[in-house]
């Protein structure tokens, strides 16, 4: 059973923010709480994992990781980053 108040004690909605700014902040907070585990963060937020990926792309959250030198690929998926293919025949 999912804990509906998983983010409640650690996240307060700031005043004078747009819905998009708040959504981005909530996603970042969920990812931090889940130690970067996207499946767990999606579950905490009540989202399907592909929906979380779409929102992360929308808010360019993967680009931030790439700029800081971290890999954005999750070890279990293998679909986040393109793979190099040797085309030698």
C-alpha positions as CSV (number, residue, x, y, z in Angstrom):
1,X,0.0,0.0,0.0
2,X,1.3,3.4,-1.0
3,X,1.9,6.0,1.7
4,X,0.0,9.1,0.5
5,X,1.8,11.5,2.8
6,X,5.4,10.4,1.8
7,X,6.3,14.0,0.8
8,X,4.1,15.9,3.2
9,X,6.5,16.3,6.1
10,X,9.4,17.4,3.9
11,X,7.7,19.6,1.3
12,X,5.7,22.7,1.8
13,X,4.1,24.5,-1.2
14,X,5.8,27.9,-1.5
15,X,3.7,31.0,-2.1
16,X,3.8,32.9,-5.4
17,X,4.9,30.0,-7.6
18,X,3.4,28.7,-10.8
19,X,1.9,25.2,-11.0
20,X,4.8,24.2,-13.3
21,X,7.4,25.5,-10.8
22,X,5.7,23.6,-8.0
23,X,5.5,20.4,-10.0
24,X,9.2,20.6,-10.9
25,X,10.1,21.1,-7.2
26,X,8.0,18.2,-6.1
27,X,9.6,15.9,-8.7
28,X,13.1,17.0,-7.6
29,X,12.1,16.4,-4.0
30,X,10.7,12.9,-4.8
31,X,13.9,12.0,-6.7
32,X,16.0,13.1,-3.7
33,X,13.8,11.1,-1.3
34,X,14.1,8.0,-3.6
35,X,17.9,8.5,-4.0
36,X,17.5,8.9,-7.7
37,X,15.4,5.8,-8.1
38,X,12.9,6.9,-10.8
39,X,10.5,4.0,-10.4
40,X,10.3,4.6,-6.6
41,X,9.9,8.4,-7.1
42,X,7.1,7.8,-9.7
43,X,5.3,5.5,-7.2
44,X,5.7,8.2,-4.4
45,X,4.1,10.7,-6.7
46,X,1.3,8.4,-7.9
47,X,2.6,8.5,-11.5
48,X,3.4,5.9,-14.1
49,X,7.2,5.7,-14.6
50,X,6.9,6.9,-18.3
51,X,4.9,9.9,-17.1
52,X,7.7,10.8,-14.7
53,X,10.2,10.5,-17.6
54,X,8.1,12.8,-19.7
55,X,7.9,15.4,-16.9
56,X,11.6,15.1,-16.3
57,X,12.2,15.8,-20.0
58,X,9.8,18.7,-19.9
59,X,11.6,20.3,-17.0
60,X,15.0,19.3,-18.4
61,X,15.9,17.5,-15.2
62,X,18.1,14.9,-17.1
63,X,20.1,17.7,-18.7
64,X,21.1,19.0,-15.3
65,X,22.6,15.7,-14.4
66,X,24.5,15.5,-17.7
67,X,26.0,18.9,-17.2
68,X,27.2,18.0,-13.8
69,X,29.0,15.0,-15.1
70,X,26.7,12.3,-13.7
71,X,25.2,9.6,-15.9
72,X,21.4,9.9,-16.2
73,X,21.0,6.3,-17.2
74,X,19.5,4.0,-14.6
75,X,21.4,0.8,-14.3
76,X,18.4,-1.4,-14.8
77,X,16.8,0.2,-17.9
78,X,19.5,0.7,-20.5
79,X,17.1,2.9,-22.5
80,X,18.0,6.4,-21.2
81,X,21.0,7.0,-23.3
82,X,21.9,5.9,-26.8
83,X,24.4,3.0,-27.1
84,X,27.3,3.1,-29.5
85,X,27.0,0.4,-32.1
86,X,30.0,-1.0,-34.0
87,X,29.0,-1.1,-37.7
88,X,32.1,-3.0,-38.9
89,X,31.2,-5.7,-41.3
